[in-house]
Every structure is written in C-alpha cells, then in structure tokens.
C-alpha cells in the first residue's frame, strides 16, 4: 500500500507544478495587461493635456476680447459724458 500513497503524492506534485505554471502564466498576462493599460493611460493623459492647453488658449482669447470690448464701451461712455457736460449748458455772450 505504500506504493499507492507514493504514486498519489507524485500525481499531486505534478498537478501542483501545473498549477504553478498556470499561475505564473496568469501573472505574466496580468503584467502584460497592466503595461498595456499604462501605455493607454499615458496616451490619454497626453491628449487631455493637449485639449486642456487648447481650452486655456480659447479662454484667454475670449477674456482678452471681452476686456477690449469693456474698455471700448467705457471709453465711449466717458467720451459721451464729457461731451454732455459742455453741450448741455449754453453760455450767452
């Protein structure tokens, strides 16, 4: 009976080796997938950085345009007020 126990231990060791090999393959595949995911994340981050820069440039352009319009409106309002102060009163000679 000792021989049957020995053979079952040998089979168990063989199965463990196969399980270990499968586990090693699974770990290797997991690392490969992680590396692939990291590359994808880096590419997405690069694209997002580019989009963020474009949005910042558009916002700066819009703010500059609005600032120029406000300055122009203030200048026109100031000119019309200074014209009203002289034109609103008549002087007799």
ChimeraX commands (.cxc) that place a marker at each C-alpha (Angstrom):
marker #1 position 0.00,0.00,0.00 radius 0.5
marker #1 position 2.90,2.28,0.42 radius 0.5
marker #1 position 3.36,2.35,-3.31 radius 0.5
marker #1 position -0.16,3.68,-3.94 radius 0.5
marker #1 position 0.47,6.51,-1.49 radius 0.5
marker #1 position 3.75,7.29,-3.20 radius 0.5
marker #1 position 2.12,7.43,-6.61 radius 0.5
marker #1 position -0.67,9.73,-5.38 radius 0.5
marker #1 position 1.93,12.07,-3.89 radius 0.5
marker #1 position 3.72,12.11,-7.23 radius 0.5
marker #1 position 0.50,12.96,-9.06 radius 0.5
marker #1 position -0.21,15.71,-6.55 radius 0.5
marker #1 position 3.26,17.19,-7.09 radius 0.5
marker #1 position 2.72,17.09,-10.84 radius 0.5
marker #1 position -0.63,18.88,-10.51 radius 0.5
marker #1 position 0.96,21.48,-8.24 radius 0.5
marker #1 position 3.65,22.12,-10.84 radius 0.5
marker #1 position 0.96,22.57,-13.49 radius 0.5
marker #1 position -0.98,24.92,-11.21 radius 0.5
marker #1 position 2.20,26.86,-10.53 radius 0.5
marker #1 position 2.89,27.12,-14.26 radius 0.5
marker #1 position -0.66,28.34,-14.88 radius 0.5
marker #1 position -0.35,30.84,-12.05 radius 0.5
marker #1 position 2.94,32.08,-13.49 radius 0.5
marker #1 position 1.33,32.47,-16.92 radius 0.5
marker #1 position -1.62,34.31,-15.37 radius 0.5
marker #1 position 0.72,36.65,-13.52 radius 0.5
marker #1 position 2.69,37.25,-16.70 radius 0.5
marker #1 position -0.51,38.01,-18.62 radius 0.5
marker #1 position -1.65,40.33,-15.84 radius 0.5
marker #1 position 1.62,42.28,-16.00 radius 0.5
marker #1 position 1.29,42.50,-19.78 radius 0.5
marker #1 position -2.24,43.87,-19.43 radius 0.5
marker #1 position -1.10,46.33,-16.76 radius 0.5
marker #1 position 1.70,47.57,-19.02 radius 0.5
marker #1 position -0.77,47.94,-21.89 radius 0.5
marker #1 position -3.14,49.84,-19.62 radius 0.5
marker #1 position -0.33,52.15,-18.51 radius 0.5
marker #1 position 0.51,52.97,-22.13 radius 0.5
marker #1 position -3.14,53.70,-22.83 radius 0.5
marker #1 position -3.35,55.91,-19.74 radius 0.5
marker #1 position -0.25,57.84,-20.80 radius 0.5
marker #1 position -1.68,58.40,-24.29 radius 0.5
marker #1 position -4.99,59.60,-22.84 radius 0.5
marker #1 position -3.19,61.91,-20.43 radius 0.5
marker #1 position -1.20,63.38,-23.32 radius 0.5
marker #1 position -4.38,64.01,-25.31 radius 0.5
marker #1 position -6.10,65.54,-22.29 radius 0.5
marker #1 position -3.13,67.83,-21.68 radius 0.5
marker #1 position -3.31,68.97,-25.29 radius 0.5
marker #1 position -7.06,69.62,-25.00 radius 0.5
marker #1 position -6.56,71.49,-21.74 radius 0.5
marker #1 position -4.00,73.78,-23.40 radius 0.5
marker #1 position -6.38,74.48,-26.29 radius 0.5
marker #1 position -9.20,75.28,-23.86 radius 0.5
marker #1 position -6.91,77.58,-21.85 radius 0.5
marker #1 position -5.87,79.38,-25.06 radius 0.5
marker #1 position -9.50,79.81,-26.12 radius 0.5
marker #1 position -10.45,81.10,-22.68 radius 0.5
marker #1 position -7.57,83.58,-22.66 radius 0.5
marker #1 position -8.56,84.79,-26.13 radius 0.5
marker #1 position -12.18,85.19,-25.05 radius 0.5
marker #1 position -11.20,87.07,-21.89 radius 0.5
marker #1 position -8.94,89.39,-23.89 radius 0.5
marker #1 position -11.73,90.06,-26.39 radius 0.5
marker #1 position -14.22,90.78,-23.61 radius 0.5
marker #1 position -11.74,93.05,-21.83 radius 0.5
marker #1 position -11.21,95.01,-25.07 radius 0.5
marker #1 position -14.99,95.37,-25.53 radius 0.5
marker #1 position -15.43,96.60,-21.95 radius 0.5
marker #1 position -12.57,99.08,-22.34 radius 0.5
marker #1 position -14.07,100.34,-25.62 radius 0.5
marker #1 position -17.52,100.69,-24.06 radius 0.5
marker #1 position -16.07,102.54,-21.07 radius 0.5
marker #1 position -14.12,104.83,-23.37 radius 0.5
marker #1 position -17.23,105.63,-25.45 radius 0.5
marker #1 position -19.26,106.26,-22.29 radius 0.5
marker #1 position -16.57,108.55,-20.95 radius 0.5
marker #1 position -16.40,110.47,-24.24 radius 0.5
marker #1 position -20.17,110.93,-24.38 radius 0.5
marker #1 position -20.27,112.18,-20.77 radius 0.5
marker #1 position -17.55,114.74,-21.33 radius 0.5
marker #1 position -19.40,115.93,-24.45 radius 0.5
marker #1 position -22.66,116.24,-22.48 radius 0.5
marker #1 position -21.12,118.45,-19.82 radius 0.5
marker #1 position -20.17,121.15,-22.35 radius 0.5
marker #1 position -23.09,120.72,-24.71 radius 0.5
marker #1 position -25.77,120.70,-22.05 radius 0.5
marker #1 position -25.26,124.31,-20.94 radius 0.5
marker #1 position -25.49,127.40,-23.08 radius 0.5
marker #1 position -23.41,130.44,-22.48 radius 0.5
marker #1 position -24.70,133.87,-23.51 radius 0.5
marker #1 position -22.30,136.40,-24.85 radius 0.5
marker link #1:1,2 radius 0.2
marker link #1:2,3 radius 0.2
marker link #1:3,4 radius 0.2
marker link #1:4,5 radius 0.2
marker link #1:5,6 radius 0.2
marker link #1:6,7 radius 0.2
marker link #1:7,8 radius 0.2
marker link #1:8,9 radius 0.2
marker link #1:9,10 radius 0.2
marker link #1:10,11 radius 0.2
marker link #1:11,12 radius 0.2
marker link #1:12,13 radius 0.2
marker link #1:13,14 radius 0.2
marker link #1:14,15 radius 0.2
marker link #1:15,16 radius 0.2
marker link #1:16,17 radius 0.2
marker link #1:17,18 radius 0.2
marker link #1:18,19 radius 0.2
marker link #1:19,20 radius 0.2
marker link #1:20,21 radius 0.2
marker link #1:21,22 radius 0.2
marker link #1:22,23 radius 0.2
marker link #1:23,24 radius 0.2
marker link #1:24,25 radius 0.2
marker link #1:25,26 radius 0.2
marker link #1:26,27 radius 0.2
marker link #1:27,28 radius 0.2
marker link #1:28,29 radius 0.2
marker link #1:29,30 radius 0.2
marker link #1:30,31 radius 0.2
marker link #1:31,32 radius 0.2
marker link #1:32,33 radius 0.2
marker link #1:33,34 radius 0.2
marker link #1:34,35 radius 0.2
marker link #1:35,36 radius 0.2
marker link #1:36,37 radius 0.2
marker link #1:37,38 radius 0.2
marker link #1:38,39 radius 0.2
marker link #1:39,40 radius 0.2
marker link #1:40,41 radius 0.2
marker link #1:41,42 radius 0.2
marker link #1:42,43 radius 0.2
marker link #1:43,44 radius 0.2
marker link #1:44,45 radius 0.2
marker link #1:45,46 radius 0.2
marker link #1:46,47 radius 0.2
marker link #1:47,48 radius 0.2
marker link #1:48,49 radius 0.2
marker link #1:49,50 radius 0.2
marker link #1:50,51 radius 0.2
marker link #1:51,52 radius 0.2
marker link #1:52,53 radius 0.2
marker link #1:53,54 radius 0.2
marker link #1:54,55 radius 0.2
marker link #1:55,56 radius 0.2
marker link #1:56,57 radius 0.2
marker link #1:57,58 radius 0.2
marker link #1:58,59 radius 0.2
marker link #1:59,60 radius 0.2
marker link #1:60,61 radius 0.2
marker link #1:61,62 radius 0.2
marker link #1:62,63 radius 0.2
marker link #1:63,64 radius 0.2
marker link #1:64,65 radius 0.2
marker link #1:65,66 radius 0.2
marker link #1:66,67 radius 0.2
marker link #1:67,68 radius 0.2
marker link #1:68,69 radius 0.2
marker link #1:69,70 radius 0.2
marker link #1:70,71 radius 0.2
marker link #1:71,72 radius 0.2
marker link #1:72,73 radius 0.2
marker link #1:73,74 radius 0.2
marker link #1:74,75 radius 0.2
marker link #1:75,76 radius 0.2
marker link #1:76,77 radius 0.2
marker link #1:77,78 radius 0.2
marker link #1:78,79 radius 0.2
marker link #1:79,80 radius 0.2
marker link #1:80,81 radius 0.2
marker link #1:81,82 radius 0.2
marker link #1:82,83 radius 0.2
marker link #1:83,84 radius 0.2
marker link #1:84,85 radius 0.2
marker link #1:85,86 radius 0.2
marker link #1:86,87 radius 0.2
marker link #1:87,88 radius 0.2
marker link #1:88,89 radius 0.2
marker link #1:89,90 radius 0.2
marker link #1:90,91 radius 0.2
marker link #1:91,92 radius 0.2
marker link #1:92,93 radius 0.2
view
